[in-house]
Amino acid sequence: MHLRKTKLYLSLAIGMFMLATLTITVDQLLVFKKAVAVASISSADEVQIPVLCYHSITNAKKGEYIVSTETFQAQMNSLHEHGYRSISLEQFDQLMKGKLKNNGKMVLITFDDGYRDNFTNAYPILSKYGFTATEFLVTSWVGGGSYMNWSEAGELYRAGWDIMSHTRTHPYLPLHKAKGQREEIAGSKQDLEKHLPVPANVIAYPYGLRSAETVDIVAESGYTYAFTFDDGMTTSKQNPYLLKRLFIKGEMDLQAFERKMAY
């Protein structure tokens, strides 16, 4: 009798153990499936867009930061043939916030420093394809040497370009104390808004250099986005003050450009 009870209790115990194990396994499976689903949603929600970074567009000189007019023409023609359209910073903002649908054929074209050849050479080529761009000006350089003046910057703005900040004097920001950085970052914003009817709320770090303090000052100064010189696609998962760009070098041929675009 005792042996039968023992066997019965043992059978019940084994059954309960197996049921508990099965329950745990099912729960774990459900948790795993949920995690996979969340990851898939997050991945699907992530926005990715190429943000091209140019400097000078000219045949007069050669260098890492100088793209020839013919090369630039070929690159813009390639974008056009592949169905790309340029977007403004306002559209970029909507895209990053999920308010604008990404069709995979959008590109943000940017220029650093404010070279006059961006106005004389790049502007006509972009206009040919219905493209616009963003110009990051060093405000103390405007009108001097090989740099565009305020009148030319104003014409670009009226043509649909965004005119934004690249600081006042193009310094190595992390080497300056907070006060000096603030004068460069907030000061250039004031300069832009004085000369043009623009809300100067986007900045590109000179040389791509920044410190944690620099990023804080940029945010405190009223900027909503900041672009680095870190090479790569821009995504909505990146810190808005540490956005990557695709650096287009002077020696880059069309095949290399198209590989970088990952058509």
C-alpha positions in Angstrom: 0.0 0.0 0.0 2.8 2.4 1.0 4.7 1.4 -2.2 1.6 2.3 -4.4 1.2 5.7 -2.6 4.9 6.4 -3.1 4.7 5.5 -6.8 1.6 7.7 -7.1 3.2 10.6 -5.4 6.4 10.1 -7.5 4.3 10.1 -10.7 2.5 13.2 -9.7 5.7 14.9 -8.8 7.3 14.0 -12.2 4.2 15.2 -14.0 4.1 18.5 -12.2 7.9 19.0 -12.9 7.3 18.3 -16.6 4.4 20.7 -16.7 6.4 23.4 -15.0 9.3 22.8 -17.4 7.0 23.0 -20.3 5.4 26.2 -18.9 8.9 27.8 -18.5 9.8 26.7 -22.0 6.7 28.2 -23.5 7.1 31.4 -21.5 10.7 31.7 -22.6 9.6 31.1 -26.2 7.0 33.8 -26.0 9.5 36.2 -24.5 12.0 35.3 -27.2 9.4 35.9 -30.0 8.4 39.2 -28.4 12.0 40.3 -28.3 12.5 39.3 -31.9 9.3 41.2 -32.9 10.5 44.3 -31.0 13.9 44.1 -32.6 12.3 43.8 -36.0 10.1 46.8 -35.4 13.1 48.9 -34.2 15.1 47.9 -37.2 12.2 48.7 -39.5 11.6 52.1 -37.8 15.3 53.1 -38.2 15.7 55.7 -40.9 18.9 55.8 -43.0 19.9 58.5 -45.4 23.1 59.5 -47.2 24.3 62.9 -46.2 27.0 64.0 -48.6 29.8 66.2 -47.4 31.6 68.4 -50.0 34.0 71.3 -49.7 35.4 73.1 -52.8 34.1 72.4 -56.4 36.7 73.6 -58.9 39.1 72.7 -61.6 41.6 75.4 -60.5 43.2 73.2 -57.8 43.5 69.6 -56.7 43.4 68.1 -53.2 41.6 65.8 -50.9 38.9 68.4 -50.2 38.6 69.6 -53.8 36.2 67.9 -56.3 36.5 68.9 -59.9 33.5 70.4 -61.7 33.4 67.5 -64.1 33.5 64.9 -61.3 30.8 66.7 -59.4 28.6 66.9 -62.5 29.0 63.2 -63.0 28.1 62.4 -59.4 25.0 64.6 -59.5 24.0 63.0 -62.8 24.4 59.6 -61.2 22.1 60.5 -58.4 19.6 61.8 -60.8 19.7 58.7 -63.0 19.2 56.5 -59.9 16.1 58.4 -59.0 17.4 60.4 -56.1 16.0 63.7 -55.0 17.7 66.2 -52.6 15.9 67.2 -49.4 16.0 70.3 -47.2 16.9 70.3 -43.6 13.2 70.7 -42.7 12.5 67.5 -44.6 15.5 65.9 -43.0 14.1 66.7 -39.6 10.7 65.2 -40.5 12.5 62.1 -41.8 14.4 61.7 -38.6 11.2 62.0 -36.6 9.3 59.5 -38.7 7.0 62.2 -40.0 8.2 61.8 -43.6 8.2 58.4 -45.3 11.6 57.3 -46.5 11.5 55.9 -50.0 15.2 55.1 -50.1 15.8 57.7 -52.8 16.5 60.8 -50.7 19.9 62.5 -50.2 21.0 65.5 -48.2 23.8 67.4 -50.0 26.1 69.6 -47.8 29.0 71.9 -48.3 31.4 73.0 -45.6 33.3 76.4 -45.4 31.3 78.5 -47.9 33.6 78.5 -50.9 32.6 80.9 -53.7 32.9 78.0 -56.1 29.9 76.4 -54.4 27.9 79.3 -55.7 29.6 79.7 -59.2 30.2 76.0 -60.0 28.1 73.7 -57.8 24.9 75.8 -57.7 24.3 75.7 -61.5 24.9 71.9 -61.7 22.6 71.2 -58.8 19.9 73.5 -60.3 20.1 71.5 -63.6 18.9 68.4 -61.7 16.4 70.3 -59.5 18.7 69.7 -56.5 19.3 72.0 -53.5 21.9 71.8 -50.8 22.9 72.9 -47.3 25.8 75.4 -47.0 27.7 75.5 -43.7 29.3 79.0 -43.5 32.2 80.1 -41.4 30.7 83.5 -40.8 34.0 85.5 -40.4 35.2 84.2 -43.8 32.1 85.4 -45.7 33.1 87.8 -48.4 36.8 87.3 -48.0 39.3 85.6 -50.4 37.8 82.5 -52.1 34.6 82.6 -50.0 31.1 83.6 -51.1 29.6 86.9 -49.8 26.3 87.5 -48.0 24.6 88.5 -51.2 25.5 85.2 -52.8 24.5 83.2 -49.7 21.2 85.1 -49.8 20.7 84.1 -53.4 21.3 80.4 -52.5 18.8 80.7 -49.7 16.1 82.2 -52.0 16.8 79.3 -54.4 15.9 76.8 -51.7 19.2 76.1 -50.1 19.7 76.0 -46.3 22.5 78.3 -45.0 23.8 77.0 -41.6 26.7 77.3 -39.2 30.3 76.1 -39.4 31.3 78.5 -36.5 32.8 82.0 -36.7 36.4 81.2 -37.3 36.7 77.4 -37.9 38.7 76.6 -34.7 39.6 73.4 -33.1 36.6 73.7 -30.7 37.8 71.2 -28.0 41.0 73.2 -27.5 39.0 76.2 -26.3 37.4 76.9 -23.0 33.6 77.0 -22.7 33.5 80.8 -23.2 35.5 80.6 -26.4 33.4 77.7 -27.8 30.2 79.5 -26.9 31.4 82.6 -28.8 32.1 80.5 -31.9 28.9 78.4 -31.7 26.3 80.8 -30.5 28.1 83.8 -32.2 27.9 82.2 -35.7 24.2 81.6 -35.1 23.7 85.2 -34.3 25.7 86.3 -37.4 23.6 84.1 -39.7 20.3 85.3 -38.3 21.5 88.9 -38.6 22.3 88.7 -42.3 19.7 86.1 -43.5 16.1 85.4 -42.6 17.0 81.9 -41.4 16.5 80.0 -38.2 20.2 78.9 -37.9 19.6 75.7 -36.0 22.0 73.2 -37.5 25.8 73.2 -37.3 28.7 71.3 -38.7 31.8 70.9 -36.4 35.0 72.3 -37.9 37.3 69.3 -38.7 34.5 67.2 -37.2 36.1 67.8 -33.8 34.0 68.1 -30.6 34.1 67.2 -26.9 31.2 66.4 -24.5 31.4 70.1 -23.5 31.1 71.2 -27.1 28.0 69.1 -27.7 26.4 70.5 -24.5 27.1 74.1 -25.7 25.7 73.3 -29.2 22.5 72.1 -27.6 22.3 75.0 -25.2 22.8 77.5 -28.0 19.6 76.3 -29.7 20.8 73.9 -32.4 18.7 70.8 -33.1 21.3 68.9 -35.1 25.1 68.8 -35.5 27.0 67.0 -38.2 30.5 65.5 -37.6 33.1 64.4 -40.1 32.7 60.8 -39.1 32.2 58.8 -42.3 29.0 56.8 -42.7 25.3 56.8 -43.4 23.2 59.0 -41.2 20.5 57.2 -39.2 17.7 58.2 -36.8 19.4 56.1 -34.1 22.4 58.4 -34.0 22.8 61.1 -31.4 21.3 64.2 -33.2 24.5 66.1 -32.2 26.8 63.4 -33.5 25.4 62.8 -37.0 27.7 61.1 -39.6 28.2 62.1 -43.2 29.7 60.6 -46.3 32.9 62.5 -47.1 33.3 62.9 -50.8 37.1 63.1 -51.5 38.7 64.9 -54.5 40.3 61.7 -55.9 37.0 59.7 -55.8 36.0 58.4 -59.2 32.4 57.7 -60.2 32.6 54.0 -59.4 33.9 54.7 -55.9 31.1 57.3 -55.4 28.5 54.8 -56.5 29.9 52.2 -54.1 29.8 54.7 -51.3 26.2 55.5 -52.1 25.5 51.7 -52.1 22.9 51.9 -55.0 
